[in-house]
Amino acid sequence: MDICCFSVGAAALYLLTVLWKLKDGREAGHRPGALVWALVAALLYFTGSPGFCGVVLLSCSLGLICETLRRSELLPVQSRAVLITGCDSGFGHALATRLSEMGVKVFAGVLDVSGAGARRLRERGSENLQVLQLDVTDSSHIETARQYVRAQVGHTGLWGLVNNAGVLHCPADAELLPVSACRRCMEVNFLAAVNMCQVFLPLLRRSRGRIVNVSSLAGDVPMPLFAAYGASKAALSVFSKVLRLELALWGVGVALIQPAGFRTNIFGNSDDIGRYRDEILAAISSEAREDYGEAYISSVSSCLSKMSQQSAEDLSPVVDDMCHALLSVRPRPVYTPGQMGWLLPFLHRHCPTTLFDLIITSFPKFTDCNPAGLRRS
């Protein structure tokens, strides 16, 4: 009876520990693993001897608790400096604000140093927050930022580089996307981040610091209408994972943030939507224009506003993960904040292709209009 009670207690403790990890927002990227271990534990409990199962489950519970507490431990922020790109709005703006309030010295790179986002950052009046003009595709801006940051951090070095700047352009069928739009996505979302890493790594090596690259759910899971954006983010994801292996020898950490849908200015405004539509219509062939139809092309370009409205407004899950990646004693290599952020990649890796294709294409569409050629057939 005592052995049975011990086994039941150990099983209950293990179940509570798994639920605790599932509830912890910073463990969102590990939910599939926790679920797998829960299933294994259940199988073990119902097939093994009570005493042995109790000891194993108790050990697993203690291990999970220690690991979670260890992951939540943060480094001291004194004398740490972080450079963030894309701070005009969205994740970068929120992260710059959060880190400066924590006491981290922040260099907030903005595309428009006279814009509203840069002005709001300066108005905070924080001595820990400095706004820099930084177009990540402009080599002169990058060199000026490098010299300024190096002068500020001295021999201490730069602790963190957050490559957050990115563009979405217009979600559209891959056949419709202008090559210029694909090139722009690769230039900003991938090549600029590669360049930033190469330029600032000497400063990061001094402090044995960290790189945080912001990818996307679309870079891990094939999503209709996101061919150019997803390809650029997939390239950044692979680059980041390779870089993590290479820089481990230098003591420099690399983490990847793969957010799901969040409402930021990356969706653009009404002027951007009109410009995207005109670019598509100007670039496509006469055959494609006839097959798809202008009504469909207009409906696709206008779906940006619907995507924005259906995205999560609270950016804190992403900012929390960014802070964890920069300051945790034991950061994770990949973070997947947001609704479906971990589930869709999990399904993509483990479901048969036919089943996953059915899942991803059954999601609600952002337009009710079909290509003209399909309507005729």
Contacts in CASP RR format, 6 or more apart in sequence:
PFRMAT RR
TARGET T0000
AUTHOR 0000-0000-0000
METHOD contacts of the structure
MODEL  1
MDICCFSVGAAALYLLTVLWKLKDGREAGHRPGALVWALVAALLYFTGSP
GFCGVVLLSCSLGLICETLRRSELLPVQSRAVLITGCDSGFGHALATRLS
EMGVKVFAGVLDVSGAGARRLRERGSENLQVLQLDVTDSSHIETARQYVR
AQVGHTGLWGLVNNAGVLHCPADAELLPVSACRRCMEVNFLAAVNMCQVF
LPLLRRSRGRIVNVSSLAGDVPMPLFAAYGASKAALSVFSKVLRLELALW
GVGVALIQPAGFRTNIFGNSDDIGRYRDEILAAISSEAREDYGEAYISSV
SSCLSKMSQQSAEDLSPVVDDMCHALLSVRPRPVYTPGQMGWLLPFLHRH
CPTTLFDLIITSFPKFTDCNPAGLRRS
3 50 0 8 1.000
3 51 0 8 1.000
4 50 0 8 1.000
6 50 0 8 1.000
6 51 0 8 1.000
6 54 0 8 1.000
7 45 0 8 1.000
7 50 0 8 1.000
7 51 0 8 1.000
7 53 0 8 1.000
7 54 0 8 1.000
7 57 0 8 1.000
9 54 0 8 1.000
10 53 0 8 1.000
10 54 0 8 1.000
10 55 0 8 1.000
10 57 0 8 1.000
10 58 0 8 1.000
10 61 0 8 1.000
11 41 0 8 1.000
11 45 0 8 1.000
11 53 0 8 1.000
11 54 0 8 1.000
11 57 0 8 1.000
13 57 0 8 1.000
13 58 0 8 1.000
13 61 0 8 1.000
14 41 0 8 1.000
14 57 0 8 1.000
14 58 0 8 1.000
14 60 0 8 1.000
14 61 0 8 1.000
14 64 0 8 1.000
15 38 0 8 1.000
15 41 0 8 1.000
17 60 0 8 1.000
17 61 0 8 1.000
17 64 0 8 1.000
17 65 0 8 1.000
18 34 0 8 1.000
18 35 0 8 1.000
18 37 0 8 1.000
18 38 0 8 1.000
18 41 0 8 1.000
18 64 0 8 1.000
20 68 0 8 1.000
21 27 0 8 1.000
21 30 0 8 1.000
21 31 0 8 1.000
21 34 0 8 1.000
21 64 0 8 1.000
21 68 0 8 1.000
22 31 0 8 1.000
22 34 0 8 1.000
22 35 0 8 1.000
24 68 0 8 1.000
25 317 0 8 1.000
25 320 0 8 1.000
26 71 0 8 1.000
26 72 0 8 1.000
26 320 0 8 1.000
26 321 0 8 1.000
26 324 0 8 1.000
27 34 0 8 1.000
27 68 0 8 1.000
27 71 0 8 1.000
28 317 0 8 1.000
28 335 0 8 1.000
28 336 0 8 1.000
28 337 0 8 1.000
28 338 0 8 1.000
28 341 0 8 1.000
28 342 0 8 1.000
29 332 0 8 1.000
29 334 0 8 1.000
29 335 0 8 1.000
29 336 0 8 1.000
29 341 0 8 1.000
29 342 0 8 1.000
30 332 0 8 1.000
31 342 0 8 1.000
31 343 0 8 1.000
32 342 0 8 1.000
32 346 0 8 1.000
37 60 0 8 1.000
41 57 0 8 1.000
41 60 0 8 1.000
44 53 0 8 1.000
44 56 0 8 1.000
44 57 0 8 1.000
45 53 0 8 1.000
45 57 0 8 1.000
70 329 0 8 1.000
70 330 0 8 1.000
71 324 0 8 1.000
71 328 0 8 1.000
71 329 0 8 1.000
71 330 0 8 1.000
71 332 0 8 1.000
72 328 0 8 1.000
73 328 0 8 1.000
73 329 0 8 1.000
73 330 0 8 1.000
74 327 0 8 1.000
74 328 0 8 1.000
74 329 0 8 1.000
75 327 0 8 1.000
75 328 0 8 1.000
75 329 0 8 1.000
77 102 0 8 1.000
77 103 0 8 1.000
77 104 0 8 1.000
77 327 0 8 1.000
78 103 0 8 1.000
79 156 0 8 1.000
80 104 0 8 1.000
80 105 0 8 1.000
80 159 0 8 1.000
80 160 0 8 1.000
80 207 0 8 1.000
80 327 0 8 1.000
81 104 0 8 1.000
81 105 0 8 1.000
81 106 0 8 1.000
81 107 0 8 1.000
81 149 0 8 1.000
81 152 0 8 1.000
81 153 0 8 1.000
81 156 0 8 1.000
81 157 0 8 1.000
81 158 0 8 1.000
81 159 0 8 1.000
81 160 0 8 1.000
82 99 0 8 1.000
82 104 0 8 1.000
82 105 0 8 1.000
82 106 0 8 1.000
82 107 0 8 1.000
82 158 0 8 1.000
82 159 0 8 1.000
82 160 0 8 1.000
82 161 0 8 1.000
82 162 0 8 1.000
82 326 0 8 1.000
83 106 0 8 1.000
83 107 0 8 1.000
83 109 0 8 1.000
83 145 0 8 1.000
83 149 0 8 1.000
83 158 0 8 1.000
83 160 0 8 1.000
83 161 0 8 1.000
83 162 0 8 1.000
83 200 0 8 1.000
84 92 0 8 1.000
84 95 0 8 1.000
84 96 0 8 1.000
84 99 0 8 1.000
84 106 0 8 1.000
84 107 0 8 1.000
84 108 0 8 1.000
84 109 0 8 1.000
84 162 0 8 1.000
84 164 0 8 1.000
85 92 0 8 1.000
85 109 0 8 1.000
85 134 0 8 1.000
85 136 0 8 1.000
85 162 0 8 1.000
85 163 0 8 1.000
85 164 0 8 1.000
85 165 0 8 1.000
85 192 0 8 1.000
85 196 0 8 1.000
86 92 0 8 1.000
86 93 0 8 1.000
86 109 0 8 1.000
86 110 0 8 1.000
86 111 0 8 1.000
86 134 0 8 1.000
86 136 0 8 1.000
86 164 0 8 1.000
86 165 0 8 1.000
86 166 0 8 1.000
87 93 0 8 1.000
87 95 0 8 1.000
87 96 0 8 1.000
87 108 0 8 1.000
87 109 0 8 1.000
87 110 0 8 1.000
87 117 0 8 1.000
87 118 0 8 1.000
87 121 0 8 1.000
87 131 0 8 1.000
87 164 0 8 1.000
88 110 0 8 1.000
88 111 0 8 1.000
88 112 0 8 1.000
88 115 0 8 1.000
88 117 0 8 1.000
88 118 0 8 1.000
88 265 0 8 1.000
89 117 0 8 1.000
89 264 0 8 1.000
89 265 0 8 1.000
90 264 0 8 1.000
90 265 0 8 1.000
90 266 0 8 1.000
90 315 0 8 1.000
91 164 0 8 1.000
91 214 0 8 1.000
91 259 0 8 1.000
91 262 0 8 1.000
91 264 0 8 1.000
91 315 0 8 1.000
91 318 0 8 1.000
91 319 0 8 1.000
91 322 0 8 1.000
92 108 0 8 1.000
92 162 0 8 1.000
92 164 0 8 1.000
93 108 0 8 1.000
93 117 0 8 1.000
93 120 0 8 1.000
93 121 0 8 1.000
94 315 0 8 1.000
94 316 0 8 1.000
94 318 0 8 1.000
94 319 0 8 1.000
95 162 0 8 1.000
95 164 0 8 1.000
95 319 0 8 1.000
95 322 0 8 1.000
95 323 0 8 1.000
96 106 0 8 1.000
96 108 0 8 1.000
96 121 0 8 1.000
96 129 0 8 1.000
97 121 0 8 1.000
97 124 0 8 1.000
97 129 0 8 1.000
98 319 0 8 1.000
98 323 0 8 1.000
99 106 0 8 1.000
99 128 0 8 1.000
99 323 0 8 1.000
99 326 0 8 1.000
100 106 0 8 1.000
100 124 0 8 1.000
100 126 0 8 1.000
100 128 0 8 1.000
100 129 0 8 1.000
101 126 0 8 1.000
102 323 0 8 1.000
103 128 0 8 1.000
104 128 0 8 1.000
104 159 0 8 1.000
104 326 0 8 1.000
104 327 0 8 1.000
105 128 0 8 1.000
105 130 0 8 1.000
105 152 0 8 1.000
105 153 0 8 1.000
106 128 0 8 1.000
106 129 0 8 1.000
106 130 0 8 1.000
107 130 0 8 1.000
107 132 0 8 1.000
107 145 0 8 1.000
107 148 0 8 1.000
107 149 0 8 1.000
107 152 0 8 1.000
108 118 0 8 1.000
108 121 0 8 1.000
108 129 0 8 1.000
108 130 0 8 1.000
108 131 0 8 1.000
108 132 0 8 1.000
109 131 0 8 1.000
109 132 0 8 1.000
109 133 0 8 1.000
109 134 0 8 1.000
109 145 0 8 1.000
110 117 0 8 1.000
110 118 0 8 1.000
110 121 0 8 1.000
110 131 0 8 1.000
110 132 0 8 1.000
110 133 0 8 1.000
110 134 0 8 1.000
111 134 0 8 1.000
111 135 0 8 1.000
111 165 0 8 1.000
112 118 0 8 1.000
113 131 0 8 1.000
113 132 0 8 1.000
113 133 0 8 1.000
118 131 0 8 1.000
121 129 0 8 1.000
121 131 0 8 1.000
122 131 0 8 1.000
130 152 0 8 1.000
132 145 0 8 1.000
132 148 0 8 1.000
133 141 0 8 1.000
133 144 0 8 1.000
134 141 0 8 1.000
134 142 0 8 1.000
134 145 0 8 1.000
135 141 0 8 1.000
136 142 0 8 1.000
136 163 0 8 1.000
136 165 0 8 1.000
136 188 0 8 1.000
136 192 0 8 1.000
136 193 0 8 1.000
136 195 0 8 1.000
136 196 0 8 1.000
137 187 0 8 1.000
137 188 0 8 1.000
137 192 0 8 1.000
139 195 0 8 1.000
142 195 0 8 1.000
142 196 0 8 1.000
142 199 0 8 1.000
143 199 0 8 1.000
146 199 0 8 1.000
146 200 0 8 1.000
146 203 0 8 1.000
149 158 0 8 1.000
149 200 0 8 1.000
149 203 0 8 1.000
150 157 0 8 1.000
150 203 0 8 1.000
153 203 0 8 1.000
153 206 0 8 1.000
153 207 0 8 1.000
155 206 0 8 1.000
156 206 0 8 1.000
156 207 0 8 1.000
157 203 0 8 1.000
157 204 0 8 1.000
157 206 0 8 1.000
157 207 0 8 1.000
158 200 0 8 1.000
158 203 0 8 1.000
158 204 0 8 1.000
158 206 0 8 1.000
158 207 0 8 1.000
158 209 0 8 1.000
159 204 0 8 1.000
159 207 0 8 1.000
159 209 0 8 1.000
159 210 0 8 1.000
159 326 0 8 1.000
160 204 0 8 1.000
160 207 0 8 1.000
160 209 0 8 1.000
160 210 0 8 1.000
160 211 0 8 1.000
160 212 0 8 1.000
160 326 0 8 1.000
161 196 0 8 1.000
161 197 0 8 1.000
161 200 0 8 1.000
161 204 0 8 1.000
161 210 0 8 1.000
161 211 0 8 1.000
161 212 0 8 1.000
162 211 0 8 1.000
162 212 0 8 1.000
162 214 0 8 1.000
162 322 0 8 1.000
162 326 0 8 1.000
163 192 0 8 1.000
163 193 0 8 1.000
163 196 0 8 1.000
163 197 0 8 1.000
163 211 0 8 1.000
163 212 0 8 1.000
163 213 0 8 1.000
163 214 0 8 1.000
163 236 0 8 1.000
164 214 0 8 1.000
165 188 0 8 1.000
165 192 0 8 1.000
165 193 0 8 1.000
166 188 0 8 1.000
166 189 0 8 1.000
166 214 0 8 1.000
166 266 0 8 1.000
167 184 0 8 1.000
167 185 0 8 1.000
167 188 0 8 1.000
167 189 0 8 1.000
167 266 0 8 1.000
168 185 0 8 1.000
168 229 0 8 1.000
168 266 0 8 1.000
168 267 0 8 1.000
168 268 0 8 1.000
168 304 0 8 1.000
169 177 0 8 1.000
169 181 0 8 1.000
169 184 0 8 1.000
169 185 0 8 1.000
169 228 0 8 1.000
169 229 0 8 1.000
169 276 0 8 1.000
170 177 0 8 1.000
170 181 0 8 1.000
170 273 0 8 1.000
170 276 0 8 1.000
170 277 0 8 1.000
170 279 0 8 1.000
170 280 0 8 1.000
170 300 0 8 1.000
170 301 0 8 1.000
170 304 0 8 1.000
171 225 0 8 1.000
171 226 0 8 1.000
171 229 0 8 1.000
171 300 0 8 1.000
171 303 0 8 1.000
171 304 0 8 1.000
171 307 0 8 1.000
171 366 0 8 1.000
172 225 0 8 1.000
172 276 0 8 1.000
172 280 0 8 1.000
172 297 0 8 1.000
172 300 0 8 1.000
172 301 0 8 1.000
173 224 0 8 1.000
173 225 0 8 1.000
173 227 0 8 1.000
173 292 0 8 1.000
173 300 0 8 1.000
174 227 0 8 1.000
174 228 0 8 1.000
175 284 0 8 1.000
175 288 0 8 1.000
175 292 0 8 1.000
176 280 0 8 1.000
176 284 0 8 1.000
176 288 0 8 1.000
176 292 0 8 1.000
176 297 0 8 1.000
176 300 0 8 1.000
177 227 0 8 1.000
177 228 0 8 1.000
177 280 0 8 1.000
178 279 0 8 1.000
178 280 0 8 1.000
178 282 0 8 1.000
178 283 0 8 1.000
178 284 0 8 1.000
179 283 0 8 1.000
180 279 0 8 1.000
180 283 0 8 1.000
181 228 0 8 1.000
181 276 0 8 1.000
181 279 0 8 1.000
182 227 0 8 1.000
182 228 0 8 1.000
182 231 0 8 1.000
185 228 0 8 1.000
185 229 0 8 1.000
185 230 0 8 1.000
185 231 0 8 1.000
185 232 0 8 1.000
186 228 0 8 1.000
186 231 0 8 1.000
186 232 0 8 1.000
186 235 0 8 1.000
188 232 0 8 1.000
189 229 0 8 1.000
189 232 0 8 1.000
189 233 0 8 1.000
189 235 0 8 1.000
189 236 0 8 1.000
190 232 0 8 1.000
190 233 0 8 1.000
190 235 0 8 1.000
190 236 0 8 1.000
190 239 0 8 1.000
193 213 0 8 1.000
193 236 0 8 1.000
193 239 0 8 1.000
194 239 0 8 1.000
197 211 0 8 1.000
197 243 0 8 1.000
201 247 0 8 1.000
201 252 0 8 1.000
204 210 0 8 1.000
204 211 0 8 1.000
204 252 0 8 1.000
205 250 0 8 1.000
205 251 0 8 1.000
205 252 0 8 1.000
208 250 0 8 1.000
208 251 0 8 1.000
208 252 0 8 1.000
209 251 0 8 1.000
209 252 0 8 1.000
209 253 0 8 1.000
210 252 0 8 1.000
210 253 0 8 1.000
210 254 0 8 1.000
210 255 0 8 1.000
210 325 0 8 1.000
210 326 0 8 1.000
210 331 0 8 1.000
211 240 0 8 1.000
211 243 0 8 1.000
211 247 0 8 1.000
211 252 0 8 1.000
211 253 0 8 1.000
211 254 0 8 1.000
211 255 0 8 1.000
212 254 0 8 1.000
212 255 0 8 1.000
212 256 0 8 1.000
212 257 0 8 1.000
212 322 0 8 1.000
212 325 0 8 1.000
212 326 0 8 1.000
213 236 0 8 1.000
213 237 0 8 1.000
213 239 0 8 1.000
213 240 0 8 1.000
213 254 0 8 1.000
213 255 0 8 1.000
213 256 0 8 1.000
213 257 0 8 1.000
214 257 0 8 1.000
214 259 0 8 1.000
214 322 0 8 1.000
215 233 0 8 1.000
215 234 0 8 1.000
215 236 0 8 1.000
215 237 0 8 1.000
215 240 0 8 1.000
215 256 0 8 1.000
215 257 0 8 1.000
215 258 0 8 1.000
216 229 0 8 1.000
216 230 0 8 1.000
216 233 0 8 1.000
216 258 0 8 1.000
216 259 0 8 1.000
217 223 0 8 1.000
217 258 0 8 1.000
217 259 0 8 1.000
217 260 0 8 1.000
217 261 0 8 1.000
217 336 0 8 1.000
217 340 0 8 1.000
217 341 0 8 1.000
217 344 0 8 1.000
217 345 0 8 1.000
218 226 0 8 1.000
218 229 0 8 1.000
218 230 0 8 1.000
218 233 0 8 1.000
219 229 0 8 1.000
219 230 0 8 1.000
219 231 0 8 1.000
219 233 0 8 1.000
219 234 0 8 1.000
219 236 0 8 1.000
219 237 0 8 1.000
219 258 0 8 1.000
220 234 0 8 1.000
220 237 0 8 1.000
220 258 0 8 1.000
220 344 0 8 1.000
220 345 0 8 1.000
220 348 0 8 1.000
221 344 0 8 1.000
221 345 0 8 1.000
221 348 0 8 1.000
221 360 0 8 1.000
222 348 0 8 1.000
222 360 0 8 1.000
223 230 0 8 1.000
223 360 0 8 1.000
224 360 0 8 1.000
224 361 0 8 1.000
225 300 0 8 1.000
225 303 0 8 1.000
225 366 0 8 1.000
237 256 0 8 1.000
237 258 0 8 1.000
240 254 0 8 1.000
240 255 0 8 1.000
240 256 0 8 1.000
241 254 0 8 1.000
241 256 0 8 1.000
241 333 0 8 1.000
243 254 0 8 1.000
244 253 0 8 1.000
244 254 0 8 1.000
244 255 0 8 1.000
244 333 0 8 1.000
247 253 0 8 1.000
247 254 0 8 1.000
253 331 0 8 1.000
254 333 0 8 1.000
255 325 0 8 1.000
255 331 0 8 1.000
255 332 0 8 1.000
255 333 0 8 1.000
255 334 0 8 1.000
255 335 0 8 1.000
256 333 0 8 1.000
256 334 0 8 1.000
256 335 0 8 1.000
257 318 0 8 1.000
257 321 0 8 1.000
257 322 0 8 1.000
257 325 0 8 1.000
257 335 0 8 1.000
257 337 0 8 1.000
258 334 0 8 1.000
258 335 0 8 1.000
258 336 0 8 1.000
258 337 0 8 1.000
258 341 0 8 1.000
258 345 0 8 1.000
259 317 0 8 1.000
259 318 0 8 1.000
259 336 0 8 1.000
259 337 0 8 1.000
259 338 0 8 1.000
259 341 0 8 1.000
260 312 0 8 1.000
260 336 0 8 1.000
260 337 0 8 1.000
260 338 0 8 1.000
260 339 0 8 1.000
260 340 0 8 1.000
260 341 0 8 1.000
260 344 0 8 1.000
261 311 0 8 1.000
261 312 0 8 1.000
261 338 0 8 1.000
261 339 0 8 1.000
262 311 0 8 1.000
262 312 0 8 1.000
262 313 0 8 1.000
262 314 0 8 1.000
262 315 0 8 1.000
262 318 0 8 1.000
262 338 0 8 1.000
263 308 0 8 1.000
263 309 0 8 1.000
263 311 0 8 1.000
263 312 0 8 1.000
263 313 0 8 1.000
263 315 0 8 1.000
264 311 0 8 1.000
264 315 0 8 1.000
267 304 0 8 1.000
267 305 0 8 1.000
267 307 0 8 1.000
267 308 0 8 1.000
267 311 0 8 1.000
268 304 0 8 1.000
268 308 0 8 1.000
270 305 0 8 1.000
272 304 0 8 1.000
273 301 0 8 1.000
273 302 0 8 1.000
273 304 0 8 1.000
273 305 0 8 1.000
274 301 0 8 1.000
276 301 0 8 1.000
276 304 0 8 1.000
277 297 0 8 1.000
277 298 0 8 1.000
277 301 0 8 1.000
277 302 0 8 1.000
280 297 0 8 1.000
280 301 0 8 1.000
281 289 0 8 1.000
281 294 0 8 1.000
281 297 0 8 1.000
284 292 0 8 1.000
284 297 0 8 1.000
289 297 0 8 1.000
290 372 0 8 1.000
290 373 0 8 1.000
291 371 0 8 1.000
291 372 0 8 1.000
291 373 0 8 1.000
292 371 0 8 1.000
292 372 0 8 1.000
292 373 0 8 1.000
293 371 0 8 1.000
293 372 0 8 1.000
293 373 0 8 1.000
295 369 0 8 1.000
295 372 0 8 1.000
296 367 0 8 1.000
296 369 0 8 1.000
296 370 0 8 1.000
296 371 0 8 1.000
296 372 0 8 1.000
299 367 0 8 1.000
299 368 0 8 1.000
299 369 0 8 1.000
300 367 0 8 1.000
300 369 0 8 1.000
302 367 0 8 1.000
303 366 0 8 1.000
303 367 0 8 1.000
306 366 0 8 1.000
306 367 0 8 1.000
307 366 0 8 1.000
310 366 0 8 1.000
312 338 0 8 1.000
312 339 0 8 1.000
317 337 0 8 1.000
317 338 0 8 1.000
318 337 0 8 1.000
318 338 0 8 1.000
320 337 0 8 1.000
321 335 0 8 1.000
321 337 0 8 1.000
322 335 0 8 1.000
324 331 0 8 1.000
324 332 0 8 1.000
324 335 0 8 1.000
325 331 0 8 1.000
325 332 0 8 1.000
325 335 0 8 1.000
336 342 0 8 1.000
336 345 0 8 1.000
344 360 0 8 1.000
347 356 0 8 1.000
347 359 0 8 1.000
348 356 0 8 1.000
351 359 0 8 1.000
END
